[in-house]
């Protein structure tokens, strides 16, 4: 098989995987909205029950977040498998919903580190009017719970979005995103948490949405977007673990 034909097959397979993943994500979102189950406290109960206690020297890392985190493992499973990363993302969730399940989906799994991505759905008003102080309080509470339990914390920025497809009454979306990211970074710096800035690497200079090719809908990353995020987060995780030794 020549090299060009092989690359073509890989590209077709990648496209099929993306289409399947997007379909799954859409069906799951519709089912959750229809049932009204916004808490989903037991969404990972079965998966959690199969996780063994980490072995000595094992660096288990939990990613907790919304659909941006959940979709990541569907589209880029190998990244999680190869690095011993565990995904605990649930589509549509806001910061208070992440906080409610933080103990069972993070603390009880005994990770070495947690990566927290929260805030975009708060701004999108998925569970009520956006209150930036309330959102930051929830992010702070998750970070503090992790630290008390000996878990290293990485806080990440909200991804860029121009608000395409959002509820029409929500205004100043790009400003709210930038302001929240500034608050998260300041809090991380003041408390010696690692901060990872996806936003700066992914934002365009026009409408402050994601750069061309990084998203399939203007809000969620596609494979190219996740590839950018992976390079940033893996370096941050590796550096943080190295600093701990």
VENNOR-V432659 format. One record per backbone hydrogen bond with DSSP energy under -1.0 kcal/mol. CO is the residue of the C=O (numbers start at 1). NH is the residue of the N-H. E is the energy in kcal/mol with one decimal. If there is no record, write none. Layout:
BEGIN
co=CO nh=NH e=E
co=CO nh=NH e=E
END
This chain:
BEGIN
co=2 nh=6 e=-2.0
co=3 nh=7 e=-2.4
co=4 nh=8 e=-2.0
co=5 nh=9 e=-2.1
co=6 nh=10 e=-2.1
co=7 nh=11 e=-2.3
co=8 nh=12 e=-2.1
co=9 nh=13 e=-2.5
co=10 nh=14 e=-2.4
co=11 nh=15 e=-2.2
co=12 nh=16 e=-2.4
co=13 nh=17 e=-2.3
co=14 nh=18 e=-2.0
co=15 nh=19 e=-2.4
co=16 nh=20 e=-2.5
co=17 nh=21 e=-2.5
co=18 nh=22 e=-2.7
co=19 nh=23 e=-2.2
co=20 nh=24 e=-2.5
co=21 nh=25 e=-2.6
co=22 nh=26 e=-2.3
co=23 nh=27 e=-2.3
co=24 nh=28 e=-2.6
co=25 nh=29 e=-2.3
co=26 nh=30 e=-2.2
co=27 nh=31 e=-2.4
co=28 nh=32 e=-2.2
co=29 nh=33 e=-2.2
co=30 nh=34 e=-2.4
co=31 nh=35 e=-2.2
co=32 nh=36 e=-1.4
co=36 nh=38 e=-1.5
co=40 nh=43 e=-1.4
co=42 nh=45 e=-1.5
co=44 nh=48 e=-3.2
co=45 nh=49 e=-1.9
co=48 nh=51 e=-1.1
co=55 nh=58 e=-2.6
co=60 nh=112 e=-2.6
co=60 nh=113 e=-1.7
co=61 nh=86 e=-3.2
co=62 nh=115 e=-3.0
co=63 nh=88 e=-3.1
co=64 nh=117 e=-2.1
co=65 nh=90 e=-2.1
co=66 nh=70 e=-2.6
co=67 nh=71 e=-3.3
co=71 nh=75 e=-2.5
co=72 nh=76 e=-2.8
co=77 nh=81 e=-2.5
co=78 nh=82 e=-3.0
co=80 nh=85 e=-2.4
co=84 nh=61 e=-1.3
co=86 nh=63 e=-3.1
co=90 nh=93 e=-1.6
co=94 nh=98 e=-1.9
co=95 nh=99 e=-2.2
co=96 nh=100 e=-1.8
co=97 nh=101 e=-1.1
co=99 nh=102 e=-1.1
co=101 nh=105 e=-2.3
co=102 nh=106 e=-1.2
co=102 nh=107 e=-1.7
co=103 nh=108 e=-3.3
co=106 nh=109 e=-1.5
co=107 nh=110 e=-1.8
co=112 nh=152 e=-2.5
co=113 nh=62 e=-2.4
co=114 nh=154 e=-2.4
co=115 nh=64 e=-2.5
co=116 nh=156 e=-2.0
co=119 nh=123 e=-2.1
co=120 nh=124 e=-1.7
co=121 nh=126 e=-2.4
co=122 nh=125 e=-1.5
co=131 nh=135 e=-2.4
co=132 nh=136 e=-2.4
co=133 nh=137 e=-2.5
co=134 nh=138 e=-1.9
co=135 nh=139 e=-2.0
co=136 nh=140 e=-3.0
co=137 nh=141 e=-2.3
co=138 nh=142 e=-2.0
co=139 nh=143 e=-2.2
co=140 nh=144 e=-2.8
co=141 nh=145 e=-2.5
co=142 nh=146 e=-2.2
co=143 nh=147 e=-2.4
co=144 nh=148 e=-2.6
co=145 nh=149 e=-1.3
co=146 nh=151 e=-2.8
co=147 nh=150 e=-2.0
co=152 nh=114 e=-2.5
co=153 nh=194 e=-1.7
co=154 nh=116 e=-2.8
co=155 nh=196 e=-2.2
co=163 nh=166 e=-2.2
co=167 nh=170 e=-1.5
co=172 nh=176 e=-2.4
co=173 nh=177 e=-2.3
co=174 nh=178 e=-2.2
co=175 nh=179 e=-2.8
co=176 nh=180 e=-2.4
co=177 nh=181 e=-2.4
co=178 nh=182 e=-2.0
co=179 nh=183 e=-1.9
co=180 nh=184 e=-2.6
co=181 nh=185 e=-2.5
co=182 nh=186 e=-2.3
co=183 nh=187 e=-2.4
co=184 nh=188 e=-2.5
co=185 nh=189 e=-2.7
co=186 nh=190 e=-2.4
co=187 nh=191 e=-1.2
co=188 nh=193 e=-2.5
co=194 nh=155 e=-2.9
co=196 nh=157 e=-2.3
co=196 nh=198 e=-1.1
co=198 nh=202 e=-1.1
co=199 nh=202 e=-1.1
co=199 nh=203 e=-2.0
co=202 nh=211 e=-2.5
co=209 nh=204 e=-2.7
co=211 nh=214 e=-2.1
co=214 nh=222 e=-2.3
co=220 nh=216 e=-1.3
co=222 nh=226 e=-2.6
co=223 nh=227 e=-2.1
co=224 nh=228 e=-1.6
co=225 nh=229 e=-2.1
co=226 nh=230 e=-2.9
co=227 nh=231 e=-1.7
co=228 nh=232 e=-1.5
co=229 nh=233 e=-2.9
co=230 nh=234 e=-2.5
co=231 nh=235 e=-1.2
co=232 nh=236 e=-1.8
co=233 nh=237 e=-2.6
co=234 nh=238 e=-2.8
co=235 nh=239 e=-2.7
co=236 nh=240 e=-2.2
co=237 nh=241 e=-2.5
co=238 nh=242 e=-2.3
co=239 nh=243 e=-2.2
co=240 nh=244 e=-1.1
END
